[in-house]
Amino acid sequence: MVNTTSAAGLLGVVLLARHGDRLGYYQDPTTYNSNQSYITPLGSVQEHQLGSFLRETYLNPSSPSYIEGINTDVVDVDQLFVRADSGGGNVVLDSAYGLLQGLYPPTRSSAITLANGSTVTGPLGGYQYVPVDSVEMTQIPSLTSWMDCNYFIFHLNRVYQSASYLQMAETAGPFLNAVTPYLGSGISNNFTNMWNIYDYINVQSIHNKTFYEALPPTFLEQARYYANFVQQAVFSDSVSNSVGNIGIRTLLPEIMWSLGNMTEGSNKVKLALTQVDYKPFIGLFNVTNATLTDPDISGIANYASVVALELSQDAAGEASVSMKFKNGTDDKEFRQLALFGNTSIPLNTFVKNLAWITINSTNEWCFSCNQTTLRGCSVYNFSNDPFINGVTR
């Protein structure tokens, strides 16, 4: 095994963070296309708290996980790379802004002195503006790669017809019948709709006092258990390069690119953040075998959860990667996860183990999803050979 940190601190960190608390959010269980939702004040607070936690972990020179050379007070925007999905009512994008407020809070140190000698501090006590790359779903499929993916729909059908799924659906039958009176109108109690059943109960339990007091004590826990089972089956697969893992396969190129660049002396980026939904967490833990060591991390990550891929360097100059996880507000600190059975592995091993499953471009996504018209795929011609990627028309 390789040490997870070096005496000089970390070279950099790549983060995947889930959005904060939001209003109700419906996902079609036959396609996983979804409607809009909006972040709540609670969700903004959760993300701000997460940002503050990350600030204390990575921007405090006294922390064992301090990122060497990163600006700790006034942000250097060249040291950060942040991107977030801008669809679905901007829940994910707004969450990124909330997190960044905690990571780099307002400071009067950001004041400037003008030519006439006067000093100006930014609004709100020196609010710091960190650029966020807003990823449009219709333009780039990388952050929502399961949507409009025809092969993913085939995968869904396989999951719903599998023996383990049908057995769990039978087990859940009594619960689904019992919970029906507590569901909103139009919410099916079919096991395939388990995500929406859980999400409705969870959202109402947080925001509706009458519902919270009426719901039997074990129902939320049971709904979460069954939803975890379904989501784990839907957004993972036993074969790493299967479409079931597509939620992380389109994120891995950026992760590996960021980690690789952080080893270069000329690189300025020291912290890369991608704000996402819960789905890529499931895929990442699956393809890195983290769930084999920690099976309890399977399923749906809580609001404001974060995965950190920490990059360090040993005395011989070899870069290594370590993965940590904080499951929302349930966890006060990071927990160390295993990457392919180890607390850390060489960066080149990390890349070697995962490069073969990556989807690196819109072209590759179109081919991997058997999509020829939507999300930019219409510009490619896939008719010449079904075993190669398309070419520009």
N, C-alpha and C positions, 0 to 999 in steps of 0.2 A: 504493500500500500504506500501511497504518497502522502506527505503531509498536506493538510488542507489549507494551510496558510504558510507564508514565509515570514522571516523576521522583519523584512522590509514592508510587510503589508500585502494586500491584494493588488494584482495588476488591473483588475476590473471585475465587473459583475454584470450578468445578463439576467433580467427579471421578467417573469410572466406574472401579471397581477390580475385578479378577477375584479370586476366592478363591485360597487357597493349596493346596499339595499335599494330596491326599486318597487314600483307598482307592479300589478299583475302582468304576466307575459305569457301569451299563448303560443305554443309550438305545435304545428300540425304533425301528428305522430306518423303520418304516411310519407312525409317529405322533410320534416323539420324546418320548413319555412316558418317564419314567425311574424308576429305583429309588433307594433311599437310599444314601448314602455318608457317611463321617465324615472330618473333617480330621485330619491327622497332626501330631505335634510339628514335623516339618519344615515343614508348611504354616503352622503358627502362627508359626514363626521367620521364614518368608518374609514373612508379613504384617506382623510387627513391624518387620522391616527396611524394608519399604515405608513404613510409618508414620514411621519415623525419617528416611528419605529425604525424605518430604513435609514433615516438621517442619523439616529443614534448608533446604528449598527455599522454604517459604512462611511459616514462623514465625520465621526468623532475620532480624532487622532489617538485617543486612549483605548479605543476598541480594538480587540484582536482581529477584527475583520475590516479595519480601516482600509480604504482604497488609497494607495500611495499616490500623492500628488494631486488629488482632486480638490477643487475649491470647496471650502467648508461653510463659508458664510455668504458671500456674493457669488451667485451662480455664474459659471463660465459655460455658456450655451454650447460651445464647441465640445465640451466634455460629456454632453448628454445626447443620446439619440432616443427619442420617444415617439411611439406610434400607437394609434388606437382606432378601432372600428368606429365609424361615424354613423352607422345605421341604427335602426331600432329605437328612435327617439333620443339618440345621443347618450344613452346610459353609460356606455363604455367610455366614450370620449369625455363626458363630464366627470367620470370617475378618475380619469387620468389627470385632469386639472386639479381635482381635490387632493389626490396623492402628491402632486408636485408642490402644492401649497404647504404640505407638511414637510416635504423633503427640503425645500428651500423657502422657509417662511419669510415674511416681510422683514426687512432690516434697513435701518437708517445708514448703514455702511454703503448702500447702493446709491447714495446721494451723489450728485455731480455739482461741480462749481462752474458757473458760467463765466464768460469773458468779462462781464461787468463786476465779477467778484461775488455775486450772490450764489447761495447754495440752494439746490432744489432736491427735495426728497420725493420719491414717487408716492402716488396715492396709497391710502390704507397703511401708512407707516413704512412705505418702501416695498410695496408689493413687487414680487419678482415674476416676470413673464418668461416662461420656459416654452419654446416652440414645440408643438405636437404635430406630428405628421398624421393628418386625418385620412384614413384609408376608406375610400368609397367602395361599397360592396359591388356596385355595378361596374367598377373599373378594374379592381384587383381582387381576385378570389382568395388571397392568402389567409385572411383572418376569419373568413366564413366559408371555408372550402367545401363543406358538406352541402351547402345550399345549391340547388339547380344541378346537382351532380347525379346523373342517371344511374351510375353504378352504385352510388351510395343507397339509392332507393332499392336496388336489387339486394344490397346487403341488409337493409332493414327487413325486407321480406324473408330473407334467410333466418335472421334473428327471431322473427315472430313465429317461424315454423319449426324452430329447433326444439329438441326434446326438453332441454333444461328450461327454456322459456315457458313452454306449455305446462310443465310441471309446477313452476313457480306461479304461473297464472292461476292454476287450480288451487294452490295453497293460499293465494291471496283472495280467493273468492269470498269467504266469509267477511273479511275486512272490507272489501269493496261494497258488499251489500250493506254493511253496517254504517259505512261512511257516507253513503249516498244522500241521506237527508241533510247533510252538512255542506254539500256541494252547491255551487251556484247553478242557476238555470242554464241548461245547454251544455253542462260539463258531463261528458260520458263517463260512466264508471267502468268502462272496458279497461282491461289491464294494459293494452297498448297506449292508453291515455294516461299512464301512471305519472309521467312527468307533470302534466297539467293538473292532475289531482293533487299531487304534492305541492306544487307551486301555489295553487289557490289556497290550500290549507295553511301553508307557511306565511304567505302574504297577509291573509286575514288574521292569523294568530299574532302577527306583529302590529297590525294597524287597526284592527276592529275589536274593541273591548268586549262587546256583546258576544261575538263569535268566540273569542279567546276563552271567555268564562263558560260558554256552553259546550265547547268541544271536549269530549272525553279525554282524560289525561294521556292515554297511550296512542291516540290516533295520529298525532303529528310524527311521533317516532316511527310508527308502523308505515306511514306514508313515505317517510324518508328512506326506510329500509328497502321497500319495494322499488321506489324510484331509483335508488342507488344501483340495484340489480339491473334494471332496464337500461339505465344510462351507461353503466359499465359495459354491457353487452353491445350497445349501439355504437359507442364511440371508442371501441378498441377491437382487437382481433388477435387470434393466436399467431397469425402470420404478420410480421412487422410491416411489410410493404403492401398489405391489404388496404382496400378502401375504407375499412372500418377505422383505421388509424389516420384518416385523411386530415382530421382536425389539427394534428401536430406535424404531419408530413410536410405541409406547406409552410410551417413556421420554422422548421429546422434549418433551412438554408440561411435565413437571417441570423439565427442563433449561432450557427457555426461560423458565419462570416464575421459577426461581431467579436466572438471569442478569438478568432484568428487574428483579427486586426489589433486587438488589445495587446498582442505579443510583439507588435512592431513598434520600434522606437519612435517612428514618425507619427504614430496614431495619437489622436487627441481624445477620442471617445473612451471614457472610463466606466460609464454606466449606461446600459441600453435597457430600455423598458418597453415592453409590449403589453398593452392593456387588452384583456380578452374576456370571453365568457368562460364558463366552467369546462367546456368540452376539450380544449387542448391539454388541460391538466390530466384528464383521464388517459389520453393518448400518450403523453410524455411519460407518465409513470409506467405505462404498459410497455412501451418500446425500450425503455431503459431497465426493465425488470425490477423496478423499485417496489412494485406490489408483491413480488415474491418474498421479500424480506419484511415489508410492512403492509400486509393485506388490508389493514384498516384505513389506508389512504385511498382505497378504491372508491369509485362513485363520484358524487357531486362535491366539489370543493365549496366551502362556505363563502359568503360574501366577503370581499376584501382579503381573500387568500393571496398568497404570493409564493412563487417558486424562485429560488435564487441559484443560479449557476455561477459559482465563484471561481475565478481564475487566479491561480497563484504560480509561483516559480520556486523551484528548489535551489539548493546551493550549486548544483551542476548546470543551472540555467534551463532545466526542463519545465515546461508549462504543464500544469495539471488542472483538472476540473473537479469540483465538488458540488453536490446538489443538496439544497436545504429547502424546507417547506414550513410555512406558517399557515395553519388552517383558519384563517379569519380571526375573529376576536376570541374564538375558543382557545387558541394557543397564545400564550404570552411571549414565547420565544420561538426561535427557529428550532426545528428538529432535523437532525442529520439523516439523510436518506442514502440508500445504496445505489450506486451506478454500476450496473452489471456485477453486483455482488461486492463492490468495494466502496469505501468511504470517499475515495477520490481515484481518478485514473488519469493517465497522461492525455493531454489534449488530442494528440494524434490518434490515440486509441478511441477516444470519444467520437472523433470524426469518422474513423474507419468503421466503427460499429454502426453508425447511423447514416452515413452518406448514401449508401445504396438504396435507402427507402425514401429519399427526399423527392419532393416535387418542386422544381426550381424555377418555373416560369408559368405564365398563363397558358402558353402553348402546351406544356406538359400536363397542366391541370385539365385542359380540354380533352386531351387524349386519355388521361387517367379516369375521367368521368364520362367518357363517351358523349361529350357535349359539343355540338357543332354550331350552335347559333347564339346562345346566351353568354353574357359576361365576357364579351370580347372574342369569343371563339369563331364568330362568323368570318373573321379576316383570314382564317387558316383553311387550307384545303386538305382534308383527311381522306380523300377518296382514292388516292393512288395506291396506297399500301396500308392495310390496317395494323401493321406491326411497327410502323415508324410514326414519329410525330408529324404533325401537319406542316405544310410550307405556306408561306404568305401567298395569297391569291394574286 
